Amino acid sequence: MGTNIMKKTATFAVVHFLVAFTVTYLLTGSWVLGGLIALVEPLCNTVAYFFHEKAWNWFDNRKAANKLAV
């Protein structure tokens, strides 16, 4: 399960980097600003996404355990 989360997180990061760069470049016309924002903003969101997925898995596992206990 952990490997799957890491693969999902990595592919999400690549897509997010591309979207952040493209949107920033189209809005500003700056390759430098596009690159900077494409590195910083998605990196922060990728870390947040990883922990978001971990939290969802924890809640799903807890819900499943509660159903078994009943």
PDB file of N, CA, C, O and CB in Angstrom:
ATOM      1  N   MET A   1       0.824  -1.200   0.000  1.00  0.00           N
ATOM      2  CA  MET A   1       0.000   0.000   0.000  1.00  0.00           C
ATOM      3  C   MET A   1       0.864   1.257   0.000  1.00  0.00           C
ATOM      4  O   MET A   1       0.533   2.218  -0.696  1.00  0.00           O
ATOM      5  CB  MET A   1      -0.935   0.002   1.208  1.00  0.00           C
ATOM      6  N   GLY A   2       1.965   1.282   0.761  1.00  0.00           N
ATOM      7  CA  GLY A   2       2.819   2.458   0.833  1.00  0.00           C
ATOM      8  C   GLY A   2       3.440   2.817  -0.502  1.00  0.00           C
ATOM      9  O   GLY A   2       3.548   3.995  -0.842  1.00  0.00           O
ATOM     10  N   THR A   3       3.857   1.792  -1.275  1.00  0.00           N
ATOM     11  CA  THR A   3       4.454   2.037  -2.586  1.00  0.00           C
ATOM     12  C   THR A   3       3.448   2.661  -3.535  1.00  0.00           C
ATOM     13  O   THR A   3       3.789   3.551  -4.313  1.00  0.00           O
ATOM     14  CB  THR A   3       4.996   0.741  -3.180  1.00  0.00           C
ATOM     15  N   ASN A   4       2.212   2.195  -3.470  1.00  0.00           N
ATOM     16  CA  ASN A   4       1.168   2.749  -4.323  1.00  0.00           C
ATOM     17  C   ASN A   4       0.924   4.224  -4.007  1.00  0.00           C
ATOM     18  O   ASN A   4       0.741   5.035  -4.915  1.00  0.00           O
ATOM     19  CB  ASN A   4      -0.129   1.953  -4.159  1.00  0.00           C
ATOM     20  N   ILE A   5       0.922   4.565  -2.739  1.00  0.00           N
ATOM     21  CA  ILE A   5       0.743   5.968  -2.344  1.00  0.00           C
ATOM     22  C   ILE A   5       1.895   6.812  -2.875  1.00  0.00           C
ATOM     23  O   ILE A   5       1.679   7.929  -3.344  1.00  0.00           O
ATOM     24  CB  ILE A   5       0.648   6.101  -0.802  1.00  0.00           C
ATOM     25  N   MET A   6       3.116   6.287  -2.807  1.00  0.00           N
ATOM     26  CA  MET A   6       4.270   7.039  -3.295  1.00  0.00           C
ATOM     27  C   MET A   6       4.206   7.230  -4.815  1.00  0.00           C
ATOM     28  O   MET A   6       4.527   8.311  -5.309  1.00  0.00           O
ATOM     29  CB  MET A   6       5.573   6.323  -2.908  1.00  0.00           C
ATOM     30  N   LYS A   7       3.799   6.202  -5.560  1.00  0.00           N
ATOM     31  CA  LYS A   7       3.663   6.326  -7.011  1.00  0.00           C
ATOM     32  C   LYS A   7       2.592   7.351  -7.358  1.00  0.00           C
ATOM     33  O   LYS A   7       2.782   8.189  -8.240  1.00  0.00           O
ATOM     34  CB  LYS A   7       3.324   4.962  -7.643  1.00  0.00           C
ATOM     35  N   LYS A   8       1.483   7.278  -6.668  1.00  0.00           N
ATOM     36  CA  LYS A   8       0.387   8.216  -6.901  1.00  0.00           C
ATOM     37  C   LYS A   8       0.830   9.644  -6.575  1.00  0.00           C
ATOM     38  O   LYS A   8       0.504  10.582  -7.303  1.00  0.00           O
ATOM     39  CB  LYS A   8      -0.848   7.829  -6.055  1.00  0.00           C
ATOM     40  N   THR A   9       1.558   9.800  -5.503  1.00  0.00           N
ATOM     41  CA  THR A   9       2.067  11.114  -5.117  1.00  0.00           C
ATOM     42  C   THR A   9       3.041  11.642  -6.156  1.00  0.00           C
ATOM     43  O   THR A   9       2.994  12.822  -6.505  1.00  0.00           O
ATOM     44  CB  THR A   9       2.745  11.048  -3.748  1.00  0.00           C
ATOM     45  N   ALA A  10       3.924  10.782  -6.656  1.00  0.00           N
ATOM     46  CA  ALA A  10       4.920  11.207  -7.653  1.00  0.00           C
ATOM     47  C   ALA A  10       4.255  11.640  -8.958  1.00  0.00           C
ATOM     48  O   ALA A  10       4.622  12.669  -9.525  1.00  0.00           O
ATOM     49  CB  ALA A  10       5.916  10.071  -7.930  1.00  0.00           C
ATOM     50  N   THR A  11       3.287  10.871  -9.437  1.00  0.00           N
ATOM     51  CA  THR A  11       2.625  11.260 -10.685  1.00  0.00           C
ATOM     52  C   THR A  11       1.799  12.530 -10.491  1.00  0.00           C
ATOM     53  O   THR A  11       1.717  13.366 -11.391  1.00  0.00           O
ATOM     54  CB  THR A  11       1.729  10.118 -11.197  1.00  0.00           C
ATOM     55  N   PHE A  12       1.198  12.668  -9.334  1.00  0.00           N
ATOM     56  CA  PHE A  12       0.471  13.899  -9.021  1.00  0.00           C
ATOM     57  C   PHE A  12       1.426  15.084  -9.048  1.00  0.00           C
ATOM     58  O   PHE A  12       1.072  16.151  -9.551  1.00  0.00           O
ATOM     59  CB  PHE A  12      -0.224  13.795  -7.642  1.00  0.00           C
ATOM     60  N   ALA A  13       2.620  14.914  -8.521  1.00  0.00           N
ATOM     61  CA  ALA A  13       3.609  15.997  -8.492  1.00  0.00           C
ATOM     62  C   ALA A  13       3.986  16.428  -9.900  1.00  0.00           C
ATOM     63  O   ALA A  13       4.056  17.625 -10.177  1.00  0.00           O
ATOM     64  CB  ALA A  13       4.862  15.562  -7.725  1.00  0.00           C
ATOM     65  N   VAL A  14       4.231  15.480 -10.790  1.00  0.00           N
ATOM     66  CA  VAL A  14       4.613  15.808 -12.170  1.00  0.00           C
ATOM     67  C   VAL A  14       3.507  16.601 -12.857  1.00  0.00           C
ATOM     68  O   VAL A  14       3.771  17.625 -13.486  1.00  0.00           O
ATOM     69  CB  VAL A  14       4.922  14.524 -12.972  1.00  0.00           C
ATOM     70  N   VAL A  15       2.280  16.131 -12.736  1.00  0.00           N
ATOM     71  CA  VAL A  15       1.154  16.846 -13.341  1.00  0.00           C
ATOM     72  C   VAL A  15       1.030  18.238 -12.742  1.00  0.00           C
ATOM     73  O   VAL A  15       0.819  19.215 -13.461  1.00  0.00           O
ATOM     74  CB  VAL A  15      -0.159  16.063 -13.146  1.00  0.00           C
ATOM     75  N   HIS A  16       1.160  18.323 -11.443  1.00  0.00           N
ATOM     76  CA  HIS A  16       1.018  19.615 -10.763  1.00  0.00           C
ATOM     77  C   HIS A  16       2.126  20.586 -11.190  1.00  0.00           C
ATOM     78  O   HIS A  16       1.854  21.765 -11.413  1.00  0.00           O
ATOM     79  CB  HIS A  16       1.043  19.421  -9.232  1.00  0.00           C
ATOM     80  N   PHE A  17       3.366  20.108 -11.305  1.00  0.00           N
ATOM     81  CA  PHE A  17       4.464  20.957 -11.779  1.00  0.00           C
ATOM     82  C   PHE A  17       4.145  21.526 -13.165  1.00  0.00           C
ATOM     83  O   PHE A  17       4.325  22.718 -13.412  1.00  0.00           O
ATOM     84  CB  PHE A  17       5.790  20.157 -11.820  1.00  0.00           C
ATOM     85  N   LEU A  18       3.673  20.664 -14.058  1.00  0.00           N
ATOM     86  CA  LEU A  18       3.364  21.105 -15.420  1.00  0.00           C
ATOM     87  C   LEU A  18       2.230  22.123 -15.444  1.00  0.00           C
ATOM     88  O   LEU A  18       2.302  23.116 -16.169  1.00  0.00           O
ATOM     89  CB  LEU A  18       3.000  19.909 -16.290  1.00  0.00           C
ATOM     90  N   VAL A  19       1.197  21.888 -14.668  1.00  0.00           N
ATOM     91  CA  VAL A  19       0.071  22.825 -14.624  1.00  0.00           C
ATOM     92  C   VAL A  19       0.512  24.157 -14.028  1.00  0.00           C
ATOM     93  O   VAL A  19       0.188  25.215 -14.567  1.00  0.00           O
ATOM     94  CB  VAL A  19      -1.099  22.235 -13.807  1.00  0.00           C
ATOM     95  N   ALA A  20       1.241  24.114 -12.930  1.00  0.00           N
ATOM     96  CA  ALA A  20       1.692  25.357 -12.286  1.00  0.00           C
ATOM     97  C   ALA A  20       2.578  26.171 -13.225  1.00  0.00           C
ATOM     98  O   ALA A  20       2.425  27.388 -13.325  1.00  0.00           O
ATOM     99  CB  ALA A  20       2.455  25.044 -10.985  1.00  0.00           C
ATOM    100  N   PHE A  21       3.500  25.505 -13.910  1.00  0.00           N
ATOM    101  CA  PHE A  21       4.379  26.214 -14.838  1.00  0.00           C
ATOM    102  C   PHE A  21       3.570  26.831 -15.978  1.00  0.00           C
ATOM    103  O   PHE A  21       3.738  28.007 -16.302  1.00  0.00           O
ATOM    104  CB  PHE A  21       5.452  25.261 -15.398  1.00  0.00           C
ATOM    105  N   THR A  22       2.699  26.036 -16.578  1.00  0.00           N
ATOM    106  CA  THR A  22       1.930  26.508 -17.735  1.00  0.00           C
ATOM    107  C   THR A  22       1.038  27.689 -17.383  1.00  0.00           C
ATOM    108  O   THR A  22       1.008  28.685 -18.106  1.00  0.00           O
ATOM    109  CB  THR A  22       1.081  25.378 -18.299  1.00  0.00           C
ATOM    110  N   VAL A  23       0.315  27.583 -16.275  1.00  0.00           N
ATOM    111  CA  VAL A  23      -0.582  28.675 -15.874  1.00  0.00           C
ATOM    112  C   VAL A  23       0.223  29.945 -15.577  1.00  0.00           C
ATOM    113  O   VAL A  23      -0.138  31.033 -16.027  1.00  0.00           O
ATOM    114  CB  VAL A  23      -1.417  28.264 -14.630  1.00  0.00           C
ATOM    115  N   THR A  24       1.309  29.801 -14.822  1.00  0.00           N
ATOM    116  CA  THR A  24       2.116  30.981 -14.482  1.00  0.00           C
ATOM    117  C   THR A  24       2.739  31.601 -15.725  1.00  0.00           C
ATOM    118  O   THR A  24       2.753  32.823 -15.873  1.00  0.00           O
ATOM    119  CB  THR A  24       3.214  30.608 -13.480  1.00  0.00           C
ATOM    120  N   TYR A  25       3.251  30.767 -16.613  1.00  0.00           N
ATOM    121  CA  TYR A  25       3.858  31.285 -17.845  1.00  0.00           C
ATOM    122  C   TYR A  25       2.817  32.009 -18.702  1.00  0.00           C
ATOM    123  O   TYR A  25       3.078  33.094 -19.221  1.00  0.00           O
ATOM    124  CB  TYR A  25       4.505  30.138 -18.650  1.00  0.00           C
ATOM    125  N   LEU A  26       1.642  31.404 -18.846  1.00  0.00           N
ATOM    126  CA  LEU A  26       0.603  32.044 -19.655  1.00  0.00           C
ATOM    127  C   LEU A  26       0.137  33.365 -19.046  1.00  0.00           C
ATOM    128  O   LEU A  26      -0.199  34.299 -19.776  1.00  0.00           O
ATOM    129  CB  LEU A  26      -0.583  31.104 -19.818  1.00  0.00           C
ATOM    130  N   LEU A  27       0.113  33.449 -17.727  1.00  0.00           N
ATOM    131  CA  LEU A  27      -0.320  34.688 -17.072  1.00  0.00           C
ATOM    132  C   LEU A  27       0.752  35.772 -17.067  1.00  0.00           C
ATOM    133  O   LEU A  27       0.438  36.958 -17.158  1.00  0.00           O
ATOM    134  CB  LEU A  27      -0.734  34.395 -15.655  1.00  0.00           C
ATOM    135  N   THR A  28       2.020  35.366 -16.961  1.00  0.00           N
ATOM    136  CA  THR A  28       3.094  36.356 -16.805  1.00  0.00           C
ATOM    137  C   THR A  28       4.008  36.470 -18.015  1.00  0.00           C
ATOM    138  O   THR A  28       4.631  37.512 -18.219  1.00  0.00           O
ATOM    139  CB  THR A  28       3.920  36.015 -15.605  1.00  0.00           C
ATOM    140  N   GLY A  29       4.100  35.421 -18.819  1.00  0.00           N
ATOM    141  CA  GLY A  29       5.039  35.415 -19.938  1.00  0.00           C
ATOM    142  C   GLY A  29       6.474  35.206 -19.495  1.00  0.00           C
ATOM    143  O   GLY A  29       7.394  35.318 -20.305  1.00  0.00           O
ATOM    144  N   SER A  30       6.677  34.905 -18.223  1.00  0.00           N
ATOM    145  CA  SER A  30       8.023  34.753 -17.674  1.00  0.00           C
ATOM    146  C   SER A  30       8.345  33.281 -17.452  1.00  0.00           C
ATOM    147  O   SER A  30       7.660  32.590 -16.697  1.00  0.00           O
ATOM    148  CB  SER A  30       8.162  35.533 -16.357  1.00  0.00           C
ATOM    149  N   TRP A  31       9.417  32.801 -18.132  1.00  0.00           N
ATOM    150  CA  TRP A  31       9.882  31.433 -17.922  1.00  0.00           C
ATOM    151  C   TRP A  31      10.450  31.274 -16.514  1.00  0.00           C
ATOM    152  O   TRP A  31      10.274  30.235 -15.877  1.00  0.00           O
ATOM    153  CB  TRP A  31      10.944  31.054 -18.975  1.00  0.00           C
ATOM    154  N   VAL A  32      11.132  32.313 -16.037  1.00  0.00           N
ATOM    155  CA  VAL A  32      11.764  32.254 -14.715  1.00  0.00           C
ATOM    156  C   VAL A  32      10.699  32.169 -13.627  1.00  0.00           C
ATOM    157  O   VAL A  32      10.763  31.298 -12.759  1.00  0.00           O
ATOM    158  CB  VAL A  32      12.670  33.486 -14.484  1.00  0.00           C
ATOM    159  N   LEU A  33       9.732  33.061 -13.671  1.00  0.00           N
ATOM    160  CA  LEU A  33       8.666  33.046 -12.670  1.00  0.00           C
ATOM    161  C   LEU A  33       7.854  31.753 -12.783  1.00  0.00           C
ATOM    162  O   LEU A  33       7.470  31.166 -11.771  1.00  0.00           O
ATOM    163  CB  LEU A  33       7.744  34.282 -12.837  1.00  0.00           C
ATOM    164  N   GLY A  34       7.596  31.315 -14.011  1.00  0.00           N
ATOM    165  CA  GLY A  34       6.891  30.057 -14.210  1.00  0.00           C
ATOM    166  C   GLY A  34       7.640  28.889 -13.578  1.00  0.00           C
ATOM    167  O   GLY A  34       7.041  28.033 -12.926  1.00  0.00           O
ATOM    168  N   GLY A  35       8.958  28.863 -13.778  1.00  0.00           N
ATOM    169  CA  GLY A  35       9.777  27.801 -13.193  1.00  0.00           C
ATOM    170  C   GLY A  35       9.811  27.859 -11.684  1.00  0.00           C
ATOM    171  O   GLY A  35       9.713  26.831 -11.015  1.00  0.00           O
ATOM    172  N   LEU A  36       9.951  29.067 -11.140  1.00  0.00           N
ATOM    173  CA  LEU A  36      10.013  29.223  -9.685  1.00  0.00           C
ATOM    174  C   LEU A  36       8.714  28.765  -9.028  1.00  0.00           C
ATOM    175  O   LEU A  36       8.728  27.988  -8.073  1.00  0.00           O
ATOM    176  CB  LEU A  36      10.303  30.685  -9.316  1.00  0.00           C
ATOM    177  N   ILE A  37       7.610  29.249  -9.543  1.00  0.00           N
ATOM    178  CA  ILE A  37       6.318  28.869  -8.969  1.00  0.00           C
ATOM    179  C   ILE A  37       6.041  27.385  -9.208  1.00  0.00           C
ATOM    180  O   ILE A  37       5.457  26.717  -8.356  1.00  0.00           O
ATOM    181  CB  ILE A  37       5.184  29.728  -9.568  1.00  0.00           C
ATOM    182  N   ALA A  38       6.456  26.874 -10.360  1.00  0.00           N
ATOM    183  CA  ALA A  38       6.245  25.460 -10.666  1.00  0.00           C
ATOM    184  C   ALA A  38       7.040  24.557  -9.728  1.00  0.00           C
ATOM    185  O   ALA A  38       6.674  23.395  -9.550  1.00  0.00           O
ATOM    186  CB  ALA A  38       6.628  25.171 -12.112  1.00  0.00           C
ATOM    187  N   LEU A  39       8.098  25.049  -9.136  1.00  0.00           N
ATOM    188  CA  LEU A  39       8.868  24.249  -8.187  1.00  0.00           C
ATOM    189  C   LEU A  39       8.364  24.389  -6.752  1.00  0.00           C
ATOM    190  O   LEU A  39       8.250  23.398  -6.031  1.00  0.00           O
ATOM    191  CB  LEU A  39      10.325  24.640  -8.252  1.00  0.00           C
ATOM    192  N   VAL A  40       8.067  25.598  -6.348  1.00  0.00           N
ATOM    193  CA  VAL A  40       7.722  25.853  -4.952  1.00  0.00           C
ATOM    194  C   VAL A  40       6.286  25.438  -4.612  1.00  0.00           C
ATOM    195  O   VAL A  40       6.066  24.678  -3.669  1.00  0.00           O
ATOM    196  CB  VAL A  40       7.913  27.322  -4.640  1.00  0.00           C
ATOM    197  N   GLU A  41       5.335  25.925  -5.362  1.00  0.00           N
ATOM    198  CA  GLU A  41       3.926  25.685  -5.027  1.00  0.00           C
ATOM    199  C   GLU A  41       3.541  24.201  -5.105  1.00  0.00           C
ATOM    200  O   GLU A  41       2.941  23.688  -4.161  1.00  0.00           O
ATOM    201  CB  GLU A  41       3.032  26.490  -5.958  1.00  0.00           C
ATOM    202  N   PRO A  42       3.862  23.501  -6.188  1.00  0.00           N
ATOM    203  CA  PRO A  42       3.504  22.082  -6.226  1.00  0.00           C
ATOM    204  C   PRO A  42       4.263  21.232  -5.201  1.00  0.00           C
ATOM    205  O   PRO A  42       3.737  20.230  -4.716  1.00  0.00           O
ATOM    206  CB  PRO A  42       3.756  21.538  -7.606  1.00  0.00           C
ATOM    207  N   LEU A  43       5.473  21.622  -4.878  1.00  0.00           N
ATOM    208  CA  LEU A  43       6.220  20.880  -3.863  1.00  0.00           C
ATOM    209  C   LEU A  43       5.464  20.918  -2.535  1.00  0.00           C
ATOM    210  O   LEU A  43       5.299  19.896  -1.869  1.00  0.00           O
ATOM    211  CB  LEU A  43       7.651  21.462  -3.695  1.00  0.00           C
ATOM    212  N   CYS A  44       5.017  22.096  -2.170  1.00  0.00           N
ATOM    213  CA  CYS A  44       4.237  22.227  -0.927  1.00  0.00           C
ATOM    214  C   CYS A  44       2.943  21.422  -1.011  1.00  0.00           C
ATOM    215  O   CYS A  44       2.582  20.729  -0.060  1.00  0.00           O
ATOM    216  CB  CYS A  44       3.919  23.712  -0.640  1.00  0.00           C
ATOM    217  N   ASN A  45       2.247  21.509  -2.136  1.00  0.00           N
ATOM    218  CA  ASN A  45       0.994  20.774  -2.288  1.00  0.00           C
ATOM    219  C   ASN A  45       1.203  19.273  -2.364  1.00  0.00           C
ATOM    220  O   ASN A  45       0.350  18.509  -1.911  1.00  0.00           O
ATOM    221  CB  ASN A  45       0.269  21.242  -3.521  1.00  0.00           C
ATOM    222  N   THR A  46       2.320  18.834  -2.928  1.00  0.00           N
ATOM    223  CA  THR A  46       2.603  17.402  -3.015  1.00  0.00           C
ATOM    224  C   THR A  46       2.811  16.812  -1.624  1.00  0.00           C
ATOM    225  O   THR A  46       2.325  15.720  -1.327  1.00  0.00           O
ATOM    226  CB  THR A  46       3.842  17.147  -3.892  1.00  0.00           C
ATOM    227  N   VAL A  47       3.525  17.527  -0.787  1.00  0.00           N
ATOM    228  CA  VAL A  47       3.717  17.072   0.592  1.00  0.00           C
ATOM    229  C   VAL A  47       2.369  17.021   1.310  1.00  0.00           C
ATOM    230  O   VAL A  47       2.067  16.058   2.015  1.00  0.00           O
ATOM    231  CB  VAL A  47       4.704  18.004   1.350  1.00  0.00           C
ATOM    232  N   ALA A  48       1.572  18.059   1.124  1.00  0.00           N
ATOM    233  CA  ALA A  48       0.247  18.086   1.749  1.00  0.00           C
ATOM    234  C   ALA A  48      -0.625  16.946   1.226  1.00  0.00           C
ATOM    235  O   ALA A  48      -1.361  16.327   1.995  1.00  0.00           O
ATOM    236  CB  ALA A  48      -0.441  19.439   1.491  1.00  0.00           C
ATOM    237  N   TYR A  49      -0.549  16.666  -0.071  1.00  0.00           N
ATOM    238  CA  TYR A  49      -1.336  15.585  -0.673  1.00  0.00           C
ATOM    239  C   TYR A  49      -0.943  14.230  -0.095  1.00  0.00           C
ATOM    240  O   TYR A  49      -1.810  13.400   0.179  1.00  0.00           O
ATOM    241  CB  TYR A  49      -1.157  15.577  -2.196  1.00  0.00           C
ATOM    242  N   PHE A  50       0.349  14.000   0.091  1.00  0.00           N
ATOM    243  CA  PHE A  50       0.824  12.743   0.650  1.00  0.00           C
ATOM    244  C   PHE A  50       0.184  12.502   2.020  1.00  0.00           C
ATOM    245  O   PHE A  50      -0.326  11.415   2.292  1.00  0.00           O
ATOM    246  CB  PHE A  50       2.365  12.746   0.763  1.00  0.00           C
ATOM    247  N   PHE A  51       0.215  13.522   2.876  1.00  0.00           N
ATOM    248  CA  PHE A  51      -0.371  13.371   4.208  1.00  0.00           C
ATOM    249  C   PHE A  51      -1.901  13.300   4.146  1.00  0.00           C
ATOM    250  O   PHE A  51      -2.521  12.647   4.986  1.00  0.00           O
ATOM    251  CB  PHE A  51       0.062  14.533   5.109  1.00  0.00           C
ATOM    252  N   HIS A  52      -2.504  13.954   3.176  1.00  0.00           N
ATOM    253  CA  HIS A  52      -3.944  13.867   2.958  1.00  0.00           C
ATOM    254  C   HIS A  52      -4.326  12.426   2.636  1.00  0.00           C
ATOM    255  O   HIS A  52      -5.297  11.905   3.185  1.00  0.00           O
ATOM    256  CB  HIS A  52      -4.388  14.818   1.818  1.00  0.00           C
ATOM    257  N   GLU A  53      -3.573  11.780   1.754  1.00  0.00           N
ATOM    258  CA  GLU A  53      -3.826  10.376   1.402  1.00  0.00           C
ATOM    259  C   GLU A  53      -3.627   9.458   2.611  1.00  0.00           C
ATOM    260  O   GLU A  53      -4.413   8.538   2.838  1.00  0.00           O
ATOM    261  CB  GLU A  53      -2.900   9.938   0.249  1.00  0.00           C
ATOM    262  N   LYS A  54      -2.571   9.717   3.381  1.00  0.00           N
ATOM    263  CA  LYS A  54      -2.328   8.914   4.581  1.00  0.00           C
ATOM    264  C   LYS A  54      -3.509   9.036   5.546  1.00  0.00           C
ATOM    265  O   LYS A  54      -3.933   8.039   6.128  1.00  0.00           O
ATOM    266  CB  LYS A  54      -1.016   9.355   5.277  1.00  0.00           C
ATOM    267  N   ALA A  55      -4.039  10.241   5.720  1.00  0.00           N
ATOM    268  CA  ALA A  55      -5.176  10.465   6.610  1.00  0.00           C
ATOM    269  C   ALA A  55      -6.411   9.733   6.094  1.00  0.00           C
ATOM    270  O   ALA A  55      -7.121   9.104   6.879  1.00  0.00           O
ATOM    271  CB  ALA A  55      -5.466  11.972   6.749  1.00  0.00           C
ATOM    272  N   TRP A  56      -6.682   9.801   4.794  1.00  0.00           N
ATOM    273  CA  TRP A  56      -7.830   9.091   4.225  1.00  0.00           C
ATOM    274  C   TRP A  56      -7.691   7.596   4.448  1.00  0.00           C
ATOM    275  O   TRP A  56      -8.659   6.934   4.823  1.00  0.00           O
ATOM    276  CB  TRP A  56      -7.968   9.394   2.723  1.00  0.00           C
ATOM    277  N   ASN A  57      -6.507   7.058   4.226  1.00  0.00           N
ATOM    278  CA  ASN A  57      -6.287   5.624   4.445  1.00  0.00           C
ATOM    279  C   ASN A  57      -6.499   5.254   5.905  1.00  0.00           C
ATOM    280  O   ASN A  57      -7.084   4.213   6.206  1.00  0.00           O
ATOM    281  CB  ASN A  57      -4.874   5.224   4.004  1.00  0.00           C
ATOM    282  N   TRP A  58      -6.029   6.094   6.807  1.00  0.00           N
ATOM    283  CA  TRP A  58      -6.207   5.839   8.240  1.00  0.00           C
ATOM    284  C   TRP A  58      -7.698   5.791   8.588  1.00  0.00           C
ATOM    285  O   TRP A  58      -8.148   4.893   9.299  1.00  0.00           O
ATOM    286  CB  TRP A  58      -5.491   6.927   9.082  1.00  0.00           C
ATOM    287  N   PHE A  59      -8.459   6.771   8.079  1.00  0.00           N
ATOM    288  CA  PHE A  59      -9.895   6.800   8.359  1.00  0.00           C
ATOM    289  C   PHE A  59     -10.608   5.609   7.728  1.00  0.00           C
ATOM    290  O   PHE A  59     -11.504   5.026   8.338  1.00  0.00           O
ATOM    291  CB  PHE A  59     -10.509   8.105   7.852  1.00  0.00           C
ATOM    292  N   ASP A  60     -10.209   5.241   6.495  1.00  0.00           N
ATOM    293  CA  ASP A  60     -10.813   4.071   5.849  1.00  0.00           C
ATOM    294  C   ASP A  60     -10.526   2.802   6.643  1.00  0.00           C
ATOM    295  O   ASP A  60     -11.420   1.980   6.838  1.00  0.00           O
ATOM    296  CB  ASP A  60     -10.291   3.922   4.411  1.00  0.00           C
ATOM    297  N   ASN A  61      -9.300   2.637   7.098  1.00  0.00           N
ATOM    298  CA  ASN A  61      -8.933   1.460   7.889  1.00  0.00           C
ATOM    299  C   ASN A  61      -9.690   1.431   9.214  1.00  0.00           C
ATOM    300  O   ASN A  61     -10.139   0.374   9.657  1.00  0.00           O
ATOM    301  CB  ASN A  61      -7.420   1.441   8.147  1.00  0.00           C
ATOM    302  N   ARG A  62      -9.825   2.575   9.831  1.00  0.00           N
ATOM    303  CA  ARG A  62     -10.553   2.647  11.111  1.00  0.00           C
ATOM    304  C   ARG A  62     -12.030   2.307  10.909  1.00  0.00           C
ATOM    305  O   ARG A  62     -12.636   1.609  11.721  1.00  0.00           O
ATOM    306  CB  ARG A  62     -10.414   4.059  11.740  1.00  0.00           C
ATOM    307  N   LYS A  63     -12.594   2.813   9.813  1.00  0.00           N
ATOM    308  CA  LYS A  63     -13.999   2.529   9.504  1.00  0.00           C
ATOM    309  C   LYS A  63     -14.179   1.022   9.266  1.00  0.00           C
ATOM    310  O   LYS A  63     -15.133   0.422   9.760  1.00  0.00           O
ATOM    311  CB  LYS A  63     -14.468   3.345   8.255  1.00  0.00           C
ATOM    312  N   ALA A  64     -13.266   0.423   8.515  1.00  0.00           N
ATOM    313  CA  ALA A  64     -13.337  -1.013   8.246  1.00  0.00           C
ATOM    314  C   ALA A  64     -13.187  -1.826   9.541  1.00  0.00           C
ATOM    315  O   ALA A  64     -13.885  -2.822   9.731  1.00  0.00           O
ATOM    316  CB  ALA A  64     -12.247  -1.420   7.233  1.00  0.00           C
ATOM    317  N   ALA A  65     -12.293  -1.410  10.416  1.00  0.00           N
ATOM    318  CA  ALA A  65     -12.096  -2.105  11.686  1.00  0.00           C
ATOM    319  C   ALA A  65     -13.347  -2.001  12.565  1.00  0.00           C
ATOM    320  O   ALA A  65     -13.715  -2.962  13.242  1.00  0.00           O
ATOM    321  CB  ALA A  65     -10.875  -1.530  12.427  1.00  0.00           C
ATOM    322  N   ASN A  66     -13.990  -0.847  12.553  1.00  0.00           N
ATOM    323  CA  ASN A  66     -15.214  -0.673  13.333  1.00  0.00           C
ATOM    324  C   ASN A  66     -16.341  -1.557  12.813  1.00  0.00           C
ATOM    325  O   ASN A  66     -17.141  -2.066  13.598  1.00  0.00           O
ATOM    326  CB  ASN A  66     -15.650   0.788  13.313  1.00  0.00           C
ATOM    327  N   LYS A  67     -16.411  -1.746  11.488  1.00  0.00           N
ATOM    328  CA  LYS A  67     -17.438  -2.626  10.922  1.00  0.00           C
ATOM    329  C   LYS A  67     -17.197  -4.072  11.331  1.00  0.00           C
ATOM    330  O   LYS A  67     -18.143  -4.820  11.575  1.00  0.00           O
ATOM    331  CB  LYS A  67     -17.465  -2.509   9.392  1.00  0.00           C
ATOM    332  N   LEU A  68     -15.925  -4.464  11.404  1.00  0.00           N
ATOM    333  CA  LEU A  68     -15.597  -5.834  11.807  1.00  0.00           C
ATOM    334  C   LEU A  68     -15.900  -6.061  13.286  1.00  0.00           C
ATOM    335  O   LEU A  68     -16.249  -7.169  13.692  1.00  0.00           O
ATOM    336  CB  LEU A  68     -14.121  -6.136  11.523  1.00  0.00           C
ATOM    337  N   ALA A  69     -15.763  -5.010  14.081  1.00  0.00           N
ATOM    338  CA  ALA A  69     -15.964  -5.140  15.525  1.00  0.00           C
ATOM    339  C   ALA A  69     -17.441  -5.246  15.879  1.00  0.00           C
ATOM    340  O   ALA A  69     -17.793  -5.735  16.952  1.00  0.00           O
ATOM    341  CB  ALA A  69     -15.342  -3.955  16.255  1.00  0.00           C
ATOM    342  N   VAL A  70     -18.291  -4.797  14.993  1.00  0.00           N
ATOM    343  CA  VAL A  70     -19.740  -4.798  15.293  1.00  0.00           C
ATOM    344  C   VAL A  70     -20.348  -6.136  15.081  1.00  0.00           C
ATOM    345  O   VAL A  70     -21.549  -6.308  15.286  1.00  0.00           O
ATOM    346  CB  VAL A  70     -20.470  -3.789  14.449  1.00  0.00           C
TER     347      VAL A  70
END
